[in-house]
Amino acid sequence: MSGWSAADIPSQANRTWVVTGANSGIGLVTARELARAGAQVILGCRDPGRGERALSEVRSAASGPEPELGQLDLADLGSVRDFVAVVTERVESLDGLVNNAGVMAPPREETADGFELQLGTNHLGHFALTGLLMDSLLASREARVVTVSSTAHKFGSMDFDDLQGEESYSRWPRYGQSKLANLLFAYELDRRAATGGWELRSVAAHPGYASTHLQSSGPGLGGGFASLLNVTVMKATNLVFAQSDEMGALPSLYAATVPEMPPGGFAGPSGPGEMRGRPKLVGSTRASRSESDAKRLWEISEELTGVSYPKLT
């Protein structure tokens, strides 16, 4: 199969990247290939043990500076702030951030700060992380932020009247909402960068249908027949439809490193239904392009997280 691959990544020498959720799956492959291309990579991992194993794999592939590990739980804003403190102590500037970590379709739970788990982890945690790292990103000559979304954004809608799912919760629609929020954030960050004249490019990616730990970790929570059925169905569909995490990471790597990647661009697989294949630029729903929803979500996110971005004049 022809097309763009990890071998086509431009040199990342003298560039420093942070990758969240780098302990396994798409995040691990993303971190490993950026390090192979010469970048200094800081792995943000929730579980220290799995993080150490991931660090060892990335280290073995690295062609540049020694990769580093930091503990990061995006479901805890205290952990996000601690991680940022570690990053800013280690590096003077940051050239790139891949907002990759996420949870998918668990029963309703809350983060340490009382947010619905999927919105809190997938969107609010990354919103806070990106904002707290903004000074480091803007200190770079050409920083890039990649936010990983999903085709699930297509069935997502922003329930601003019940954003946290306190009145009504269904795991898959709420997953779709969190992935739609990822795109609203990525596009609004791009607009703000353009308006503010920031040296920053905000882009997005989705992996298609990739077989990773994500498919079983969320749907399998809660116990009982429904959770068992979810996991069984996911495993069966993985065998038939899913591509590997190696392939699933390519859109993220493409969005992160291709010089021609346009600001506000969205990368995904090129195959039928964007489920698998080599990466290319793809489209997203009208809802994801709503500037009014993006601004509303941005203001709510700043209020909920207590993280403010540079003000636009």
N, C-alpha and C positions, 0 to 999 in steps of 0.2 A: 504494500500500500504506500503510495507516494503522499507527500504532504509534509507539513511542518512537524518537527520532532524535537526532543530535548537536545539533540545534537546541533540544532540550529540556534540555540541560545547564544546571543552575543556575549562577549567577555564581560564578566561582572567584576573584574579586578578593580580594587579601590572603591567598591560599593558595599554598603552595609544594609542588610535586610533583617527585619523581624518577621517571623512566620508564626501565627497562632495555630494551636491545635496540631503542632508538629510532631506529636508523639507517635502517630500512626497514619496510615492511609494517604490521602491526597496531601495533607500537610507535611508529612514526612518526606514524600517524594518531591514536593516543591522545595523544601529546605535543602534536601540532598542535592538536587540538580542546580540550584543557585550556588551552593558551595562548590560543586564540581566545576562550575563556570568561573570560579575565582572570588566569589563574594564572601565577605564575613557575614555569617548567619547567626542570629540569636533565636533559639527555639523557645517559643512560649508554650509550656506544657503544664497541664493541671496535675498530673500524677508524676511525682519525682522518679519513681522506679522505671516507669515506661519512658519517661523523658531521658533518663540515663542510657537506656538501650537505644533510643532514637539518636541520641548524641553520638554514640559510638558508630552507628551506621553512617551518619552524616560526616563524621570525622574521617572515616575510611575513604570517603569519596572526595573530600575537599582538596582543591588544588591551590587554595589561598590561605588566608588566616584561619587560625583555630576557631571552629564554631563554639558557641557558648550556649548555656542552658539557663533559663529563668522560669521559676514557678509562676504560673498564671492561671487563675480560675476566673473566667469571664462572668460567672454567676455570682461574683463577689467583688463589689467595687473597691473594697479595701485591698484585695489581692491585685486588682488592676493598678491601683496607685503604687503598691509595693513593687510591682514588676516595672512600671515606668521609672521608678527611682533607681532600680538596678540598671536599666538600659541607659538612662541619662548619665549615670556614674561611669559607665564603661565606654561610651562613645560620645564624641562631641557633636556629631550630626548623624542623621539617619537618611539613607537614600531611598528606602522602600519599606512598605508594610503590607503584608498579605493577611487580610482579615478572613481567615479560613475556618477557624474552630466553629463548631455548632452542635446543637442537639436536634433530634428529629422525632417528632410524634410521641413524646412520653405522655403518661397521664398528667393531669394538672398538678404541677408543683410550683413552688416559689423559690426565687433566688434568696441569697442572704439578705438582700435589700428589699424583699417583698414584692419583686416583679414576677409576673408569669414567666416560667422558666425559659420557654422558647424565645419570646420577645426579649427577655432580659439577657440571655446568653448570646443569641444570634445577632441582635441589633444593639441593644443598649450597652452591653459590655464593650462591643467594638466601637460604638459611638464615643464612649468615654475614653477608651484606649487611644483612638486616633486623635481626639482632642487634646489629651494630656501629652501626646508625643508631637503635637503640632510644631512647637518651637524647634524640636530636633529635626523634624522633616523640612521646615522652612529654612533651616541652617544649611541644607544641602542645595547644591546648584540646580538639581533637576530631580526632585523627589517624585515617587509614584506610590499611590495607595490603590491596592487591588482588594475589592470587596467581593467575596464569593457568595453568589446567590444560587438559584436553582430554577429549573423549569416549573417548580411548584409555585413560583410567583404568579404564574398564569391563573391559578385558581384562588389566589390570595386577594383579600380585600381588607382595607384598614377600618377596623371597628372602633372609631374614635370614641363612641359612647360607652364602650366596654373594652377598652384597649387591653386590659389585663385578664380578660376572660373570667371575671369574678361572677358575672350573672349567667353566662353561658359559655361552656368550653367543649370543643371537639378537637381532638388532637391534630388531625390533618388540616382542617381549615386554619388553625392557629399556626401550624408550621408554614402554610402558604402565606399568612400574614407576615410572619417574621422574615421570609425570603423576599416578599414585596418591599418590606421596610429596608432590607439591604440595598435594593436598587434605588429606592427613593433617596436614601442617604448618599449613595455613590454619585447619583446625578446632581443632587443638591450641592454636595461638596465640590463637584466640578464647576457648577455655576458660581459658587462663592470664590473659588480659586481664580476664575476668569475675571470676576468683578473686582476682586481685591488685588489683582496683579500678582498673585502668589506664584512662586516657582514650584508648582505642584500639579501633577496630573492624576486625576481620580478616574479610575476605570473599574469595570466589573467583569466577572467571569462566572460560568457555571460548568460543572463537570459532566453534564449529561447523566446517564444512569451508570454510575460506577459502583462496583462492589467494594464496600468498605465496612469498617466497624460500625459506622453510623446507622446502617440499616437494621441492626439488631439491638443496639444499645438503647435506643429510645423506644421503639415499638415493643421491646421485650419487658419494659418496666411495668410494674403494677401487678404482675402475677395473674393467675387465673386463665380461663380458657381463651378469652379474647386476646390476651397478650401472647399466649402460645400460638394462636392462629395467626396473628400478625407476623411473628417471626417465621413461622412455617411458610407463609405466602411469600415473604420477602426473600427467603432462601431459594424458593423455587423460581421466582422471577429473576433472581440474580443469575442462576444457572443458565437461563434461556436468553436474557436480554442484556445483562450488565457487561460493561467493559472493565478492565483492570484499573486499579488505582494509579498505575503508571500512565495509562491513557487518560484517566480522569483528571490528572494533574496538569495535562498539557494546556488546557485553556487558561488556567491560572498563570502558568509560566509564560505563555504567549502574551497575555495581558500585561504581565510584569516586565517583560524584557524586549519585546519587538519595538524598534524605534518608531515604526509607522503607526503604532497603536494610537488611535485618536483620543484626545481628552473626552471623557464621557462615553467611551466605547464599551462594548459588551462582547465578550468572547465566549464561544461555546463549541461543542462538537459539530462537525459538518455533515454527519449522517442523517438519515431519515428521522424526523421528529427531534433532532438534536439530542438523540439518546447516546450516540457513540460516534467515534471517528476523530479525525484530525481537527485541530482548532481553526476557527475562522470568526469573523465578525458576525454577530447575530442580532436580531431585533428583540424587543420586549414589549409588553402590553401598554396600552394607552394609560392604564392606571399607574404604571410605574413611571410614566412621564409627566404625571400631574404635578405642576409646580406648586399649586396651592396645597395639595396634600403633603408634599415634601417640606414646605415651609412650616406647616402645622406640626408635622412629626418632629422636625428639627427643634422647634420651640419647646415642645413637650419633652423631648429627650434632654435638652439642656436643663429643664426644670427638674426632671426626675433624677438625673445623674449628678447634678450640681457642677457639670463641666461646661465651661463656656469657650467658644472658639473666638478667634480674633474678630472684632467688630468691623463690619463693612461701613465705609463712609459714603 
